[in-house]
């Protein structure tokens, strides 16, 4: 996977998908091709899942090339890690860096992935790693060296994910699929075969986030490259479009924070300042109203953000290649900068 930043990848994302599926030139064209028609499975996809109580020795002994089993490198890892808060950062060089949090000491490197972008974490501290190129999602226990489960996702190319705090359901964002738009794949209790959800106004899917009631929010692009937002109500069967009063430019993530939806944007209303903006929105009856804005002063737009208490953790991506801390909701200049590579997404897993 290239170490190109998510900033560049997002700017080219729509065109890239079109190039793959329909050609990227001339006027706006549906990713479905000239006919605009596609056969879509809206029920159960025939996808597989494997769960392990412990890493099978036979699999660990085999080569990564034959098993796709991620590798682990240590740097001061200790058994007490399970009691520490950990920061997981997905890198553009296809490794997940595990740091102590908030100190930022590198403890472990999980490698052997293909196509990393963003991560998600559940209430138990398990971290889910979608792999775009492998079309698999790996689940790691807090501080774990090897995956405790894998989910195969042939419905599309997994890019982001979110876990429902009320049910443990895992919602995986398939950015796009071969021959058509992307989708949301929801795995009940993060296992089994997923239910696939699509919205006719979406062509590319980017981010999702559950609220504390089990409602799922999704953002992506339509066939013209304009931002789209939708909501899947808890127990619902269809995605419902929602409208925001502030439209983000070059999306940088979603997160449910203290009863509101946090929406990331690389620019402010089309003005490219180089800073990142996080809009806190109240969502009511399909309308999102901005109630607060946090501006992060940084040398380049954020690849992804994660709010943890009074701190925003930012993966800067690209050539900048650092992980940064900012005050939340005050924003401003970073309070700490560390790491290297091309960080794209980050989550915090709480210790036991």
C-alpha positions in Angstrom: 0.0 0.0 0.0 1.4 3.4 -0.9 2.2 5.8 1.9 0.3 8.6 0.2 -1.7 10.5 2.7 -5.4 10.2 3.2 -5.6 13.8 2.2 -4.4 13.0 -1.3 -6.3 9.7 -1.4 -9.6 11.4 -0.4 -9.1 14.2 -3.0 -8.5 11.5 -5.6 -10.8 8.9 -4.1 -13.8 9.6 -6.1 -11.8 9.8 -9.3 -9.9 6.7 -8.4 -13.1 4.7 -7.9 -14.4 5.9 -11.2 -11.2 5.1 -12.9 -11.5 1.5 -11.6 -15.2 1.1 -12.3 -16.2 3.4 -15.1 -13.3 5.7 -16.2 -12.4 9.1 -14.8 -12.9 11.7 -17.5 -15.3 14.0 -19.1 -18.6 14.8 -17.4 -20.0 13.2 -14.2 -20.6 9.5 -14.7 -22.1 6.9 -12.4 -19.8 4.3 -10.9 -22.3 1.8 -12.2 -21.5 2.6 -15.8 -23.6 4.1 -18.6 -26.7 2.1 -17.8 -26.7 3.1 -14.1 -28.0 -0.3 -13.2 -26.5 -2.8 -10.7 -27.6 -6.0 -9.0 -27.3 -5.4 -5.2 -27.7 -7.9 -2.4 -29.5 -6.2 0.4 -29.9 -9.3 2.6 -27.1 -11.6 3.8 -23.7 -11.8 2.1 -22.0 -15.1 1.9 -19.0 -14.0 3.9 -17.0 -16.1 6.4 -15.6 -15.6 9.8 -13.0 -17.3 11.9 -12.6 -16.9 15.7 -9.7 -18.2 17.8 -9.5 -18.6 21.5 -5.7 -18.4 21.1 -3.3 -18.0 18.1 -3.1 -21.4 16.3 0.6 -22.5 16.4 0.3 -23.9 13.0 -0.9 -20.7 11.5 1.7 -18.6 13.4 4.4 -20.9 12.1 3.4 -20.5 8.5 4.6 -17.7 6.3 2.6 -14.5 6.1 2.4 -14.9 2.4 0.4 -18.1 2.7 -1.7 -17.3 5.7 -2.1 -13.5 5.7 -1.4 -13.7 9.4 -0.2 -10.4 10.7 3.2 -10.3 12.4 4.2 -8.6 15.7 7.4 -6.7 16.7 8.0 -5.7 20.3 9.6 -2.7 21.9 9.4 -3.0 25.6 6.1 -4.9 25.6 5.3 -6.3 29.1 2.4 -8.4 30.6 1.2 -5.4 32.5 0.1 -3.9 29.2 -3.4 -5.1 29.8 -3.7 -2.6 32.6 -2.4 0.3 30.5 -4.5 2.6 28.2 -3.1 2.0 24.6 -3.1 4.1 21.5 -3.4 2.2 18.3 -2.3 4.1 15.1 -2.8 2.7 11.6 0.1 3.6 9.4 0.3 4.0 5.7 3.1 1.5 5.5 0.6 -1.2 6.5 1.5 -1.5 10.2 -0.4 -0.7 13.3 1.7 1.0 16.0 0.7 0.4 19.6 1.8 3.2 22.0 1.2 3.7 25.7 -1.4 6.3 26.2 -1.0 9.2 26.8 2.8 9.0 27.1 3.3 7.8 23.5 5.9 5.2 24.1 6.0 2.6 21.3 5.3 -0.8 22.7 4.4 -3.0 19.8 4.2 -3.0 16.0 1.6 -5.2 14.3 2.5 -5.7 10.6 1.8 -7.8 7.6 -1.5 -6.0 6.7 -2.3 -4.7 3.2 -4.2 -1.5 2.8 -4.7 0.1 6.2 -6.7 3.3 6.7 -8.8 3.5 9.9 -9.6 1.6 13.1 -12.3 1.2 15.6 -12.6 -0.1 19.2 -15.3 -1.6 21.3 -16.3 -1.2 24.9 -14.1 -4.2 25.9 -11.0 -2.6 24.4 -10.9 -4.9 21.4 -9.5 -3.1 18.3 -10.7 -3.9 14.8 -8.4 -3.4 11.8 -10.1 -3.2 8.4 -7.7 -4.1 5.5 -8.7 -2.5 2.2 -6.6 -4.8 0.0 -7.1 -8.0 1.8 -10.8 -7.4 2.3 -10.6 -8.7 5.8 -11.1 -7.2 9.3 -8.8 -8.4 12.1 -9.9 -8.2 15.7 -7.3 -7.8 18.4 -7.8 -8.0 22.2 -6.4 -5.2 24.2 -2.6 -5.5 24.0 -2.9 -8.7 22.0 -0.1 -10.0 19.8 -2.2 -11.9 17.4 -5.8 -11.6 16.1 -8.5 -13.3 18.1 -10.8 -13.3 15.1 -11.0 -12.5 11.4 -13.9 -11.4 9.2 -13.9 -11.8 5.5 -15.6 -9.0 3.5 -16.1 -9.9 -0.2 -18.9 -7.3 -0.5 -16.4 -4.4 -1.0 -13.2 -2.8 0.2 -13.3 -2.1 4.0 -12.1 1.4 4.9 -13.5 2.3 8.4 -15.6 0.8 11.1 -17.6 1.4 14.3 -18.9 -0.8 17.1 -22.5 -0.4 18.5 -22.1 0.1 22.3 -25.6 -1.3 22.9 -25.3 -4.6 21.0 -21.7 -5.1 20.0 -22.6 -5.1 16.3 -19.7 -4.1 14.0 -20.5 -1.8 11.1 -17.8 -1.9 8.4 -17.6 0.8 5.7 -16.9 -0.6 2.3 -15.6 2.4 0.4 -16.6 0.9 -2.9 -17.0 -2.5 -4.5 -16.0 -4.1 -7.8 -18.4 -2.9 -10.4 -20.5 -0.7 -8.2 -20.9 1.6 -5.2 -19.8 0.7 -1.7 -21.9 -0.3 1.3 -22.2 -0.7 5.0 -21.7 -4.3 6.2 -23.1 -4.9 9.7 -21.9 -8.0 11.6 -24.2 -8.9 14.5 -22.1 -9.2 17.6 -19.0 -8.7 15.4 -19.3 -12.2 14.0 -21.0 -14.3 11.4 -22.2 -13.0 8.0 -23.1 -9.3 7.6 -26.2 -7.6 6.5 -25.5 -5.2 3.7 -27.0 -1.7 3.6 -26.8 0.8 0.7 -28.2 4.2 -0.1 -29.0 5.1 -3.7 -27.5 8.6 -3.3 -24.1 7.2 -2.2 -21.4 6.1 -4.5 -18.4 6.2 -2.2 -18.7 5.5 1.6 -16.0 6.9 3.9 -16.8 6.9 7.6 -19.4 5.7 10.1 -20.1 6.2 13.9 -22.6 4.7 16.3 -24.2 6.8 18.9 -25.0 5.6 22.5 -28.5 4.4 21.4 -27.4 2.1 18.6 -28.1 4.6 15.7 -25.4 4.5 13.0 -24.3 7.6 11.1 -22.6 7.4 7.7 -20.8 9.9 5.5 -19.6 9.6 1.9 -19.9 11.0 -1.6 -22.5 11.0 -4.3 -21.7 10.3 -8.0 -20.8 14.0 -8.5 -18.4 14.0 -5.6 -20.6 15.9 -3.2 -20.8 15.0 0.5 -23.7 12.7 1.6 -24.8 11.8 5.1 -27.2 9.1 6.3 -28.5 7.4 9.4 -29.5 3.8 10.2 -31.7 3.8 13.2 -31.3 1.1 15.7 -33.2 -1.9 14.5 -33.9 -0.1 11.2 -33.7 -1.8 7.7 -32.9 1.2 5.5 -30.5 4.2 5.5 -32.2 7.6 5.9 -30.5 10.7 4.4 -29.7 13.5 6.8 -28.8 17.1 6.1 -26.1 19.1 8.0 -26.0 22.9 8.2 -22.2 22.8 7.8 -20.9 20.6 5.0 -17.3 19.4 5.6 -14.7 19.7 2.9 -12.5 16.6 2.5 -14.0 14.5 5.3 -11.8 13.5 8.2 -13.9 11.2 10.3 -17.0 10.8 12.4 -17.3 10.1 16.2 -20.1 10.2 18.7 -19.0 12.5 21.6 -21.1 13.4 24.7 -24.4 13.1 22.9 -23.4 14.8 19.7 -21.9 13.9 16.3 -18.3 15.1 15.7 -17.6 15.6 12.0 -14.1 16.3 10.8 -13.2 18.6 7.9 -9.9 19.4 6.3 -11.0 22.9 5.4 -13.5 25.4 6.7 -16.3 26.1 4.3 -14.0 25.7 1.3 -11.3 28.0 2.6 -8.0 26.0 2.5 -6.1 27.2 5.6 -4.2 24.0 6.2 -6.0 23.6 9.5 -8.5 20.9 10.5 -12.0 21.6 11.9 -14.2 19.4 14.0 -17.9 20.4 14.0 -19.9 19.2 16.9 -23.5 18.7 15.7 -26.9 18.1 17.3 -28.8 15.6 15.1 -32.6 15.8 15.3 -35.1 14.5 12.9 -32.7 14.2 10.0 -31.2 17.6 10.5 -27.7 18.3 11.9 -27.1 21.7 13.5 -23.6 22.9 14.4 -23.4 23.8 18.1 -19.6 24.1 18.4 -16.4 24.2 16.2 -12.9 23.2 17.2 -10.1 24.4 15.0 -6.8 22.5 15.1 -3.8 24.5 14.0 -1.5 22.2 12.1 0.8 22.2 9.0 -1.5 20.0 7.0 -5.0 18.5 7.1 -5.8 15.6 9.4 -6.1 12.1 8.0 -8.2 11.1 11.0 -9.1 12.2 14.5 -10.1 10.5 17.7 -11.5 12.4 20.7 -10.6 10.9 24.1 -11.9 13.0 27.0 -10.2 16.5 26.9 -7.8 15.5 24.1 -8.0 15.1 20.3 -5.6 12.6 18.9 -4.8 13.4 15.3 -3.2 11.1 12.6 -1.6 13.6 10.2 -0.8 11.3 7.4 1.3 11.9 4.3 4.7 13.6 4.4 4.1 15.2 7.8 4.0 11.7 9.3 3.3 12.3 13.0 0.7 11.7 15.6 -0.4 14.8 17.5 -2.4 15.7 20.6 -4.6 18.8 20.9 -6.8 20.2 23.6 -10.5 19.5 23.2 -12.7 21.4 22.7 -10.3 24.3 22.7 -8.2 23.2 19.8 -5.3 25.5 18.8 -1.7 24.3 18.4 -0.7 20.7 19.1 0.4 20.0 22.7 2.5 17.1 21.7 3.9 15.5 18.5 5.5 12.1 18.1 5.7 9.0 15.9 6.6 8.7 12.3 5.5 7.0 9.0 2.1 8.1 7.6 -0.5 7.7 10.3 -4.0 7.5 9.0 -6.3 6.6 11.8 -6.1 6.2 15.6 -8.2 4.9 18.5 -7.6 4.5 22.3 -8.2 1.1 24.0 -8.8 1.4 27.7 -6.8 -0.8 30.1 -8.6 -3.3 32.4 
